[in-house]
Amino acid sequence: MLEIENLRAGYDRGDVLQGISLKVRVGEFAGVLGANGVGKSTLALSISGITRITGGDIRFEGKSIVGLRPEQIVGLGIVQVAQGRPIFKDLTIEENLRVGAYSARARSHYSENVERVERHFPILAKYRRTAAGYLSGGEQQMLIIGRALMACPSLLVLDEPSLGLAPKIITQIFATIRQLNAEGLTVLVAEQNARQVLASAQMVYVMEGGRVRASGSPEEMRSNPVLEEAYLGLKAAAPVAT
């Protein structure tokens, strides 16, 4: 579904991604692991058309999406759950969800998508007319995932969904992401929480310094010293061929 090849991307000060390559297959739960500052968020933003791309390619369902505007990328079916829980605090939960259904395709599936969101996140149904600013951090995370689902994604990209949440809520959020994947939604999660990703994903990529250092199944990554090196900085090593 998604193929990234030798991607270089970043911001005005320079490239953060230094030639990254990865693939996400249809129906897969893929995880990108790494410590803070390795380029995970830049990768997610690049997929959504927000960063400055200076080299390489991003292909979705066989076609390049480099140069497309973010709203065009959403229209193709790539929807991102951004880091930091950016909600409209003065709007109700129901109004926040409606914002996610702005495309013609999403509007035509509005009722079934609301039902889907409320099935996965019953708390949103309970307080649908409550201003979103009154929600807890975990409930806000549920809301922005729900808002993304309202856009009818084919590929859901989540950037640090566990950030700042209590362990119990993190477990609940990842359980829901796994359920969505089991229902057929393709998922790409960029995360620091190695335990949750290794317990959920079918394919794992480990980033360091804007590059993929290693990739493989969760079982392979658990025994790969690159994962520990990437988090603890035990030693500098050349990229590992996979």
C-alpha positions as a Markdown table, in Angstrom:
| # | Residue | x | y | z |
|---|---|---|---|---|
| 1 | Met | 0.0 | 0.0 | 0.0 |
| 2 | Leu | 2.7 | 2.5 | 1.0 |
| 3 | Glu | 6.3 | 2.4 | -0.2 |
| 4 | Ile | 8.9 | 4.9 | 0.8 |
| 5 | Glu | 12.2 | 4.8 | -1.1 |
| 6 | Asn | 15.4 | 6.7 | -0.1 |
| 7 | Leu | 13.4 | 9.6 | 1.3 |
| 8 | Arg | 15.2 | 12.8 | 2.3 |
| 9 | Ala | 13.0 | 15.4 | 4.0 |
| 10 | Gly | 13.0 | 18.0 | 6.6 |
| 11 | Tyr | 12.5 | 21.7 | 7.2 |
| 12 | Asp | 14.2 | 25.0 | 6.4 |
| 13 | Arg | 17.3 | 24.2 | 8.5 |
| 14 | Gly | 18.0 | 21.0 | 6.6 |
| 15 | Asp | 17.0 | 17.4 | 6.1 |
| 16 | Val | 16.0 | 15.2 | 9.1 |
| 17 | Leu | 15.3 | 12.1 | 7.1 |
| 18 | Gln | 18.6 | 10.9 | 5.6 |
| 19 | Gly | 17.4 | 8.4 | 2.9 |
| 20 | Ile | 14.8 | 6.3 | 4.7 |
| 21 | Ser | 13.1 | 3.3 | 3.0 |
| 22 | Leu | 10.2 | 1.2 | 4.3 |
| 23 | Lys | 7.0 | -0.6 | 3.1 |
| 24 | Val | 3.6 | -1.0 | 4.6 |
| 25 | Arg | 1.5 | -3.8 | 3.0 |
| 26 | Val | -2.3 | -3.8 | 2.7 |
| 27 | Gly | -3.9 | -4.8 | 6.0 |
| 28 | Glu | -0.6 | -4.7 | 8.0 |
| 29 | Phe | 0.1 | -3.1 | 11.3 |
| 30 | Ala | 3.6 | -1.6 | 10.9 |
| 31 | Gly | 5.5 | 0.1 | 13.7 |
| 32 | Val | 8.4 | 2.6 | 13.5 |
| 33 | Leu | 10.4 | 2.7 | 16.8 |
| 34 | Gly | 13.1 | 5.0 | 18.0 |
| 35 | Ala | 14.1 | 7.4 | 20.7 |
| 36 | Asn | 13.0 | 11.0 | 20.7 |
| 37 | Gly | 14.5 | 13.1 | 17.9 |
| 38 | Val | 15.3 | 10.4 | 15.4 |
| 39 | Gly | 12.9 | 11.6 | 12.8 |
| 40 | Lys | 9.7 | 9.6 | 13.5 |
| 41 | Ser | 7.4 | 12.6 | 13.5 |
| 42 | Thr | 9.1 | 14.0 | 10.4 |
| 43 | Leu | 8.4 | 10.7 | 8.7 |
| 44 | Ala | 4.7 | 10.9 | 9.6 |
| 45 | Leu | 4.5 | 14.5 | 8.5 |
| 46 | Ser | 6.2 | 13.7 | 5.2 |
| 47 | Ile | 3.7 | 11.0 | 4.4 |
| 48 | Ser | 1.0 | 13.6 | 5.0 |
| 49 | Gly | 2.6 | 16.2 | 2.7 |
| 50 | Ile | 3.7 | 18.7 | 5.3 |
| 51 | Thr | 7.5 | 18.6 | 5.2 |
| 52 | Arg | 10.0 | 19.7 | 2.6 |
| 53 | Ile | 11.0 | 16.7 | 0.5 |
| 54 | Thr | 14.4 | 16.9 | -1.2 |
| 55 | Gly | 14.9 | 13.4 | -2.5 |
| 56 | Gly | 13.4 | 10.0 | -2.9 |
| 57 | Asp | 9.8 | 9.0 | -3.3 |
| 58 | Ile | 6.6 | 8.2 | -1.4 |
| 59 | Arg | 4.2 | 5.9 | -3.3 |
| 60 | Phe | 0.7 | 5.1 | -2.2 |
| 61 | Glu | -1.0 | 2.3 | -4.0 |
| 62 | Gly | 1.7 | 2.5 | -6.7 |
| 63 | Lys | 1.5 | 6.2 | -7.4 |
| 64 | Ser | 3.8 | 8.9 | -6.1 |
| 65 | Ile | 2.2 | 11.4 | -3.7 |
| 66 | Val | 5.2 | 13.7 | -3.4 |
| 67 | Gly | 4.1 | 17.2 | -4.2 |
| 68 | Leu | 0.5 | 16.7 | -3.3 |
| 69 | Arg | -1.2 | 19.0 | -0.8 |
| 70 | Pro | -2.2 | 17.5 | 2.6 |
| 71 | Glu | -5.9 | 17.6 | 1.7 |
| 72 | Gln | -5.3 | 15.7 | -1.5 |
| 73 | Ile | -3.4 | 13.0 | 0.4 |
| 74 | Val | -6.3 | 12.7 | 2.9 |
| 75 | Gly | -8.6 | 12.4 | -0.1 |
| 76 | Leu | -6.6 | 9.4 | -1.3 |
| 77 | Gly | -7.1 | 7.7 | 2.1 |
| 78 | Ile | -4.0 | 8.5 | 4.1 |
| 79 | Val | -5.2 | 10.0 | 7.4 |
| 80 | Gln | -2.8 | 11.0 | 10.2 |
| 81 | Val | -3.4 | 11.2 | 14.0 |
| 82 | Ala | -1.0 | 13.9 | 14.9 |
| 83 | Gln | 1.2 | 14.1 | 18.0 |
| 84 | Gly | 0.0 | 16.2 | 20.9 |
| 85 | Arg | -3.8 | 15.6 | 20.6 |
| 86 | Pro | -4.7 | 18.7 | 18.6 |
| 87 | Ile | -8.5 | 19.0 | 19.2 |
| 88 | Phe | -10.9 | 21.9 | 18.9 |
| 89 | Lys | -11.4 | 22.5 | 22.6 |
| 90 | Asp | -14.4 | 24.9 | 22.3 |
| 91 | Leu | -16.3 | 22.5 | 20.0 |
| 92 | Thr | -18.3 | 19.5 | 21.3 |
| 93 | Ile | -17.1 | 16.0 | 20.7 |
| 94 | Glu | -19.8 | 15.6 | 18.1 |
| 95 | Glu | -18.6 | 18.8 | 16.3 |
| 96 | Asn | -15.0 | 17.6 | 16.4 |
| 97 | Leu | -16.0 | 14.4 | 14.8 |
| 98 | Arg | -17.9 | 16.2 | 12.1 |
| 99 | Val | -14.8 | 18.2 | 11.2 |
| 100 | Gly | -13.1 | 14.9 | 10.2 |
| 101 | Ala | -15.9 | 14.1 | 7.8 |
| 102 | Tyr | -15.3 | 17.1 | 5.4 |
| 103 | Ser | -14.7 | 15.2 | 2.2 |
| 104 | Ala | -17.5 | 14.1 | -0.1 |
| 105 | Arg | -16.6 | 10.4 | 0.5 |
| 106 | Ala | -16.6 | 10.8 | 4.3 |
| 107 | Arg | -19.9 | 12.7 | 4.3 |
| 108 | Ser | -21.6 | 9.9 | 2.4 |
| 109 | His | -20.5 | 7.5 | 5.2 |
| 110 | Tyr | -21.1 | 9.8 | 8.1 |
| 111 | Ser | -23.6 | 7.8 | 10.0 |
| 112 | Glu | -21.8 | 4.5 | 9.8 |
| 113 | Asn | -18.5 | 6.2 | 10.7 |
| 114 | Val | -20.1 | 7.8 | 13.8 |
| 115 | Glu | -21.4 | 4.4 | 14.8 |
| 116 | Arg | -17.9 | 2.9 | 14.3 |
| 117 | Val | -16.2 | 5.5 | 16.4 |
| 118 | Glu | -18.7 | 5.3 | 19.2 |
| 119 | Arg | -18.5 | 1.5 | 19.2 |
| 120 | His | -14.7 | 1.7 | 19.7 |
| 121 | Phe | -14.8 | 4.7 | 22.1 |
| 122 | Pro | -18.1 | 4.5 | 24.0 |
| 123 | Ile | -17.0 | 7.5 | 26.2 |
| 124 | Leu | -17.4 | 9.7 | 23.1 |
| 125 | Ala | -21.0 | 8.7 | 22.7 |
| 126 | Lys | -21.7 | 9.3 | 26.3 |
| 127 | Tyr | -20.4 | 12.9 | 26.2 |
| 128 | Arg | -21.0 | 13.7 | 22.6 |
| 129 | Arg | -22.4 | 17.2 | 23.4 |
| 130 | Thr | -19.7 | 18.0 | 25.9 |
| 131 | Ala | -17.0 | 20.5 | 24.9 |
| 132 | Ala | -13.9 | 18.6 | 24.0 |
| 133 | Gly | -11.7 | 20.8 | 26.3 |
| 134 | Tyr | -13.2 | 19.1 | 29.3 |
| 135 | Leu | -11.9 | 15.6 | 28.2 |
| 136 | Ser | -9.0 | 14.0 | 29.9 |
| 137 | Gly | -5.8 | 13.4 | 28.0 |
| 138 | Gly | -6.7 | 9.8 | 27.2 |
| 139 | Glu | -10.2 | 10.8 | 26.1 |
| 140 | Gln | -8.7 | 13.5 | 23.9 |
| 141 | Gln | -6.5 | 10.8 | 22.3 |
| 142 | Met | -9.6 | 8.7 | 21.6 |
| 143 | Leu | -11.3 | 11.8 | 20.1 |
| 144 | Ile | -8.5 | 12.5 | 17.6 |
| 145 | Ile | -8.4 | 8.9 | 16.6 |
| 146 | Gly | -12.1 | 8.9 | 16.2 |
| 147 | Arg | -11.9 | 12.1 | 14.1 |
| 148 | Ala | -9.4 | 10.4 | 11.8 |
| 149 | Leu | -11.7 | 7.5 | 11.4 |
| 150 | Met | -14.5 | 9.9 | 10.3 |
| 151 | Ala | -12.3 | 10.6 | 7.2 |
| 152 | Cys | -12.6 | 7.0 | 5.9 |
| 153 | Pro | -8.9 | 6.2 | 6.0 |
| 154 | Ser | -7.4 | 3.3 | 4.1 |
| 155 | Leu | -4.1 | 3.9 | 5.9 |
| 156 | Leu | -4.1 | 5.3 | 9.4 |
| 157 | Val | -0.8 | 7.0 | 10.4 |
| 158 | Leu | -0.4 | 7.6 | 14.2 |
| 159 | Asp | 2.4 | 9.7 | 15.6 |
| 160 | Glu | 3.2 | 8.9 | 19.2 |
| 161 | Pro | -0.3 | 7.9 | 20.4 |
| 162 | Ser | 1.0 | 7.0 | 23.8 |
| 163 | Leu | 2.7 | 10.3 | 24.5 |
| 164 | Gly | 1.9 | 11.7 | 28.0 |
| 165 | Leu | -0.7 | 9.0 | 28.8 |
| 166 | Ala | -1.0 | 6.7 | 31.8 |
| 167 | Pro | 0.0 | 3.1 | 31.3 |
| 168 | Lys | -3.6 | 1.8 | 31.6 |
| 169 | Ile | -4.8 | 4.3 | 28.9 |
| 170 | Ile | -1.9 | 3.4 | 26.6 |
| 171 | Thr | -2.9 | -0.3 | 26.8 |
| 172 | Gln | -6.5 | 0.6 | 26.0 |
| 173 | Ile | -5.5 | 2.8 | 23.1 |
| 174 | Phe | -3.3 | 0.1 | 21.5 |
| 175 | Ala | -5.9 | -2.5 | 22.1 |
| 176 | Thr | -8.3 | -0.4 | 20.0 |
| 177 | Ile | -5.7 | 0.2 | 17.3 |
| 178 | Arg | -5.2 | -3.6 | 17.1 |
| 179 | Gln | -9.0 | -4.0 | 16.8 |
| 180 | Leu | -9.1 | -1.5 | 14.0 |
| 181 | Asn | -6.3 | -3.4 | 12.2 |
| 182 | Ala | -8.1 | -6.7 | 12.7 |
| 183 | Glu | -11.1 | -5.1 | 11.0 |
| 184 | Gly | -9.0 | -4.5 | 7.9 |
| 185 | Leu | -7.6 | -1.0 | 8.5 |
| 186 | Thr | -3.9 | -0.7 | 7.5 |
| 187 | Val | -1.9 | 1.0 | 10.3 |
| 188 | Leu | 1.4 | 2.7 | 10.6 |
| 189 | Val | 2.4 | 3.8 | 14.1 |
| 190 | Ala | 5.5 | 5.9 | 14.9 |
| 191 | Glu | 6.3 | 5.4 | 18.6 |
| 192 | Gln | 8.8 | 5.4 | 21.4 |
| 193 | Asn | 6.9 | 2.8 | 23.4 |
| 194 | Ala | 8.7 | -0.4 | 22.2 |
| 195 | Arg | 6.7 | -2.7 | 24.4 |
| 196 | Gln | 3.4 | -1.8 | 22.9 |
| 197 | Val | 4.6 | -1.8 | 19.3 |
| 198 | Leu | 6.4 | -5.1 | 19.6 |
| 199 | Ala | 3.2 | -6.6 | 21.1 |
| 200 | Ser | 1.0 | -5.2 | 18.3 |
| 201 | Ala | 2.8 | -4.8 | 15.0 |
| 202 | Gln | 3.5 | -7.4 | 12.3 |
| 203 | Met | 6.5 | -5.5 | 10.9 |
| 204 | Val | 8.8 | -3.2 | 12.9 |
| 205 | Tyr | 11.3 | -0.6 | 11.7 |
| 206 | Val | 13.9 | 0.9 | 14.1 |
| 207 | Met | 15.1 | 4.4 | 13.3 |
| 208 | Glu | 18.2 | 6.3 | 14.4 |
| 209 | Gly | 19.6 | 9.5 | 13.0 |
| 210 | Gly | 17.0 | 9.8 | 10.3 |
| 211 | Arg | 17.6 | 6.4 | 8.9 |
| 212 | Val | 16.2 | 2.9 | 9.3 |
| 213 | Arg | 18.8 | 0.9 | 11.3 |
| 214 | Ala | 17.0 | -2.4 | 11.3 |
| 215 | Ser | 13.7 | -4.0 | 10.3 |
| 216 | Gly | 11.9 | -7.3 | 10.7 |
| 217 | Ser | 9.2 | -9.1 | 12.7 |
| 218 | Pro | 8.7 | -8.3 | 16.4 |
| 219 | Glu | 10.3 | -11.6 | 17.2 |
| 220 | Glu | 13.4 | -10.7 | 15.2 |
| 221 | Met | 13.6 | -7.2 | 16.7 |
| 222 | Arg | 13.4 | -8.4 | 20.3 |
| 223 | Ser | 16.7 | -10.3 | 19.8 |
| 224 | Asn | 18.3 | -7.6 | 17.6 |
| 225 | Pro | 20.9 | -5.5 | 19.5 |
| 226 | Val | 20.2 | -2.5 | 17.3 |
| 227 | Leu | 16.9 | -1.9 | 19.1 |
| 228 | Glu | 18.7 | -1.5 | 22.4 |
| 229 | Glu | 21.5 | 0.6 | 20.8 |
| 230 | Ala | 18.9 | 2.9 | 19.2 |
| 231 | Tyr | 17.3 | 3.7 | 22.5 |
| 232 | Leu | 20.3 | 3.7 | 24.9 |
| 233 | Gly | 23.0 | 5.0 | 22.5 |
| 234 | Leu | 25.4 | 2.2 | 23.5 |
| 235 | Lys | 27.5 | 2.6 | 20.4 |
| 236 | Ala | 27.4 | 4.2 | 17.0 |
| 237 | Ala | 27.0 | 1.7 | 14.2 |
| 238 | Ala | 26.6 | 1.7 | 10.4 |
| 239 | Pro | 23.0 | 1.0 | 9.1 |
| 240 | Val | 22.1 | -2.6 | 9.2 |
| 241 | Ala | 21.1 | -4.2 | 5.8 |
| 242 | Thr | 17.8 | -6.0 | 5.9 |
